[in-house]
Amino acid sequence: MTVRNTTAGTLPKSSYALSYRWYSADGRDRTTGSNRLETVLPADLAPGASVLVEAKVKAPSESLLGQDRERYVLAWDLRDRDRRRWLSETAGVAPLRQDVTVEHPTSDQLGLESFYQYAGTAIGAGAGLSVNAFSGNAVLDYSPIANPSRGPVTFVRLAYNSQDGSTSSLGPGWSLATSTLTRLGSPLEFQGGLLGDPERVTLVDGDGTGHHFDLNRHAASTGRSGPTTARPACTCCCSGPGMTTTRAAGRSPARTGPGCTSTSAATRPRRSTATATS
């Protein structure tokens, strides 16, 4: 992240640090001592000067409404550590606000997957309502258009997840897929690897399920050494060379390609801590 001093005075690195505050979609401040980090400035900032800062972010660990995917606003600001005041408060410099989606480790329990059990019923007009027997997430699924053919299948699919508070092209909780693997309005997310391959790729599929693919640089499962190239998966439970498929507890074993390993959610800490580079 590039930080530029737009004030009339020098900002000493001994006093100022780059930090942030978390706000929920309704404007409530969700910043706590456990989810706010500070990154010290690498140099003093004279008026008009700028510096590149590699900042770290820790996502909120608590869920507001028991949801697996939530909307937040991340407000970047400089903090005076001596006076414990924000630069936006003392100099009137507006913070940089970014819309962010926070996914909890259970975001892969959204949507409809063959490795979970559901209690469902038809609700008319070809739509169905299914409840995940493990997480309690309710999914409304409706496909108004489905045109099978010898070539690519044309379809339009709508899905609503009760535990999804994020916003896509249709609004909070809704997912729209039009002959695509990913849902519209939710591009692939790349984390880490600012100057190289991304450490993790996150994909949200057409019915709202989150899938995480971690880069396996050493290809430990095949004994090969050296970096490998991350490739997008062709299906929700397959990964390409050099990737790790993250799956929830209770799933059937994932199919992995050469150089891939699988990690069960049961072995991962249940928290939403994330480190990002801006």
CORSULTA-V984382 format. One record per backbone hydrogen bond with DSSP energy under -1.0 kcal/mol. CO is the residue of the C=O (numbers start at 1). NH is the residue of the N-H. If there is no record, write none. Layout:
co->CO nh->NH
co->CO nh->NH
This chain:
co->1 nh->53
co->3 nh->51
co->5 nh->48
co->11 nh->45
co->12 nh->15
co->12 nh->16
co->15 nh->81
co->16 nh->41
co->17 nh->79
co->18 nh->39
co->19 nh->77
co->21 nh->75
co->22 nh->30
co->23 nh->73
co->24 nh->27
co->28 nh->24
co->39 nh->18
co->45 nh->11
co->46 nh->49
co->49 nh->5
co->51 nh->3
co->53 nh->55
co->68 nh->104
co->69 nh->165
co->70 nh->102
co->72 nh->100
co->73 nh->23
co->74 nh->98
co->75 nh->21
co->76 nh->96
co->77 nh->19
co->78 nh->87
co->79 nh->17
co->80 nh->84
co->80 nh->85
co->85 nh->80
co->86 nh->89
co->86 nh->90
co->87 nh->91
co->96 nh->76
co->98 nh->74
co->100 nh->72
co->102 nh->70
co->104 nh->107
co->106 nh->109
co->107 nh->110
co->107 nh->210
co->113 nh->116
co->117 nh->133
co->119 nh->131
co->121 nh->129
co->124 nh->127
co->127 nh->123
co->128 nh->141
co->129 nh->121
co->130 nh->139
co->131 nh->119
co->132 nh->136
co->137 nh->132
co->138 nh->162
co->139 nh->130
co->140 nh->160
co->141 nh->128
co->142 nh->158
co->145 nh->156
co->147 nh->154
co->154 nh->147
co->156 nh->145
co->157 nh->177
co->158 nh->142
co->159 nh->175
co->160 nh->140
co->161 nh->164
co->163 nh->68
co->163 nh->69
co->166 nh->173
co->171 nh->174
co->173 nh->161
co->175 nh->159
co->176 nh->184
co->177 nh->157
co->181 nh->206
co->183 nh->186
co->184 nh->169
co->189 nh->202
co->191 nh->199
co->191 nh->200
co->199 nh->215
co->200 nh->191
co->201 nh->213
co->202 nh->189
co->203 nh->211
co->204 nh->183
co->205 nh->208
co->209 nh->205
co->211 nh->203
co->212 nh->246
co->213 nh->201
co->214 nh->244
co->219 nh->222
co->219 nh->224
co->235 nh->238
co->237 nh->255
co->239 nh->257
co->240 nh->243
co->242 nh->216
co->244 nh->214
co->245 nh->263
co->247 nh->265
co->248 nh->251
co->257 nh->260
co->261 nh->245
co->263 nh->247
co->264 nh->267
co->265 nh->268
co->269 nh->271
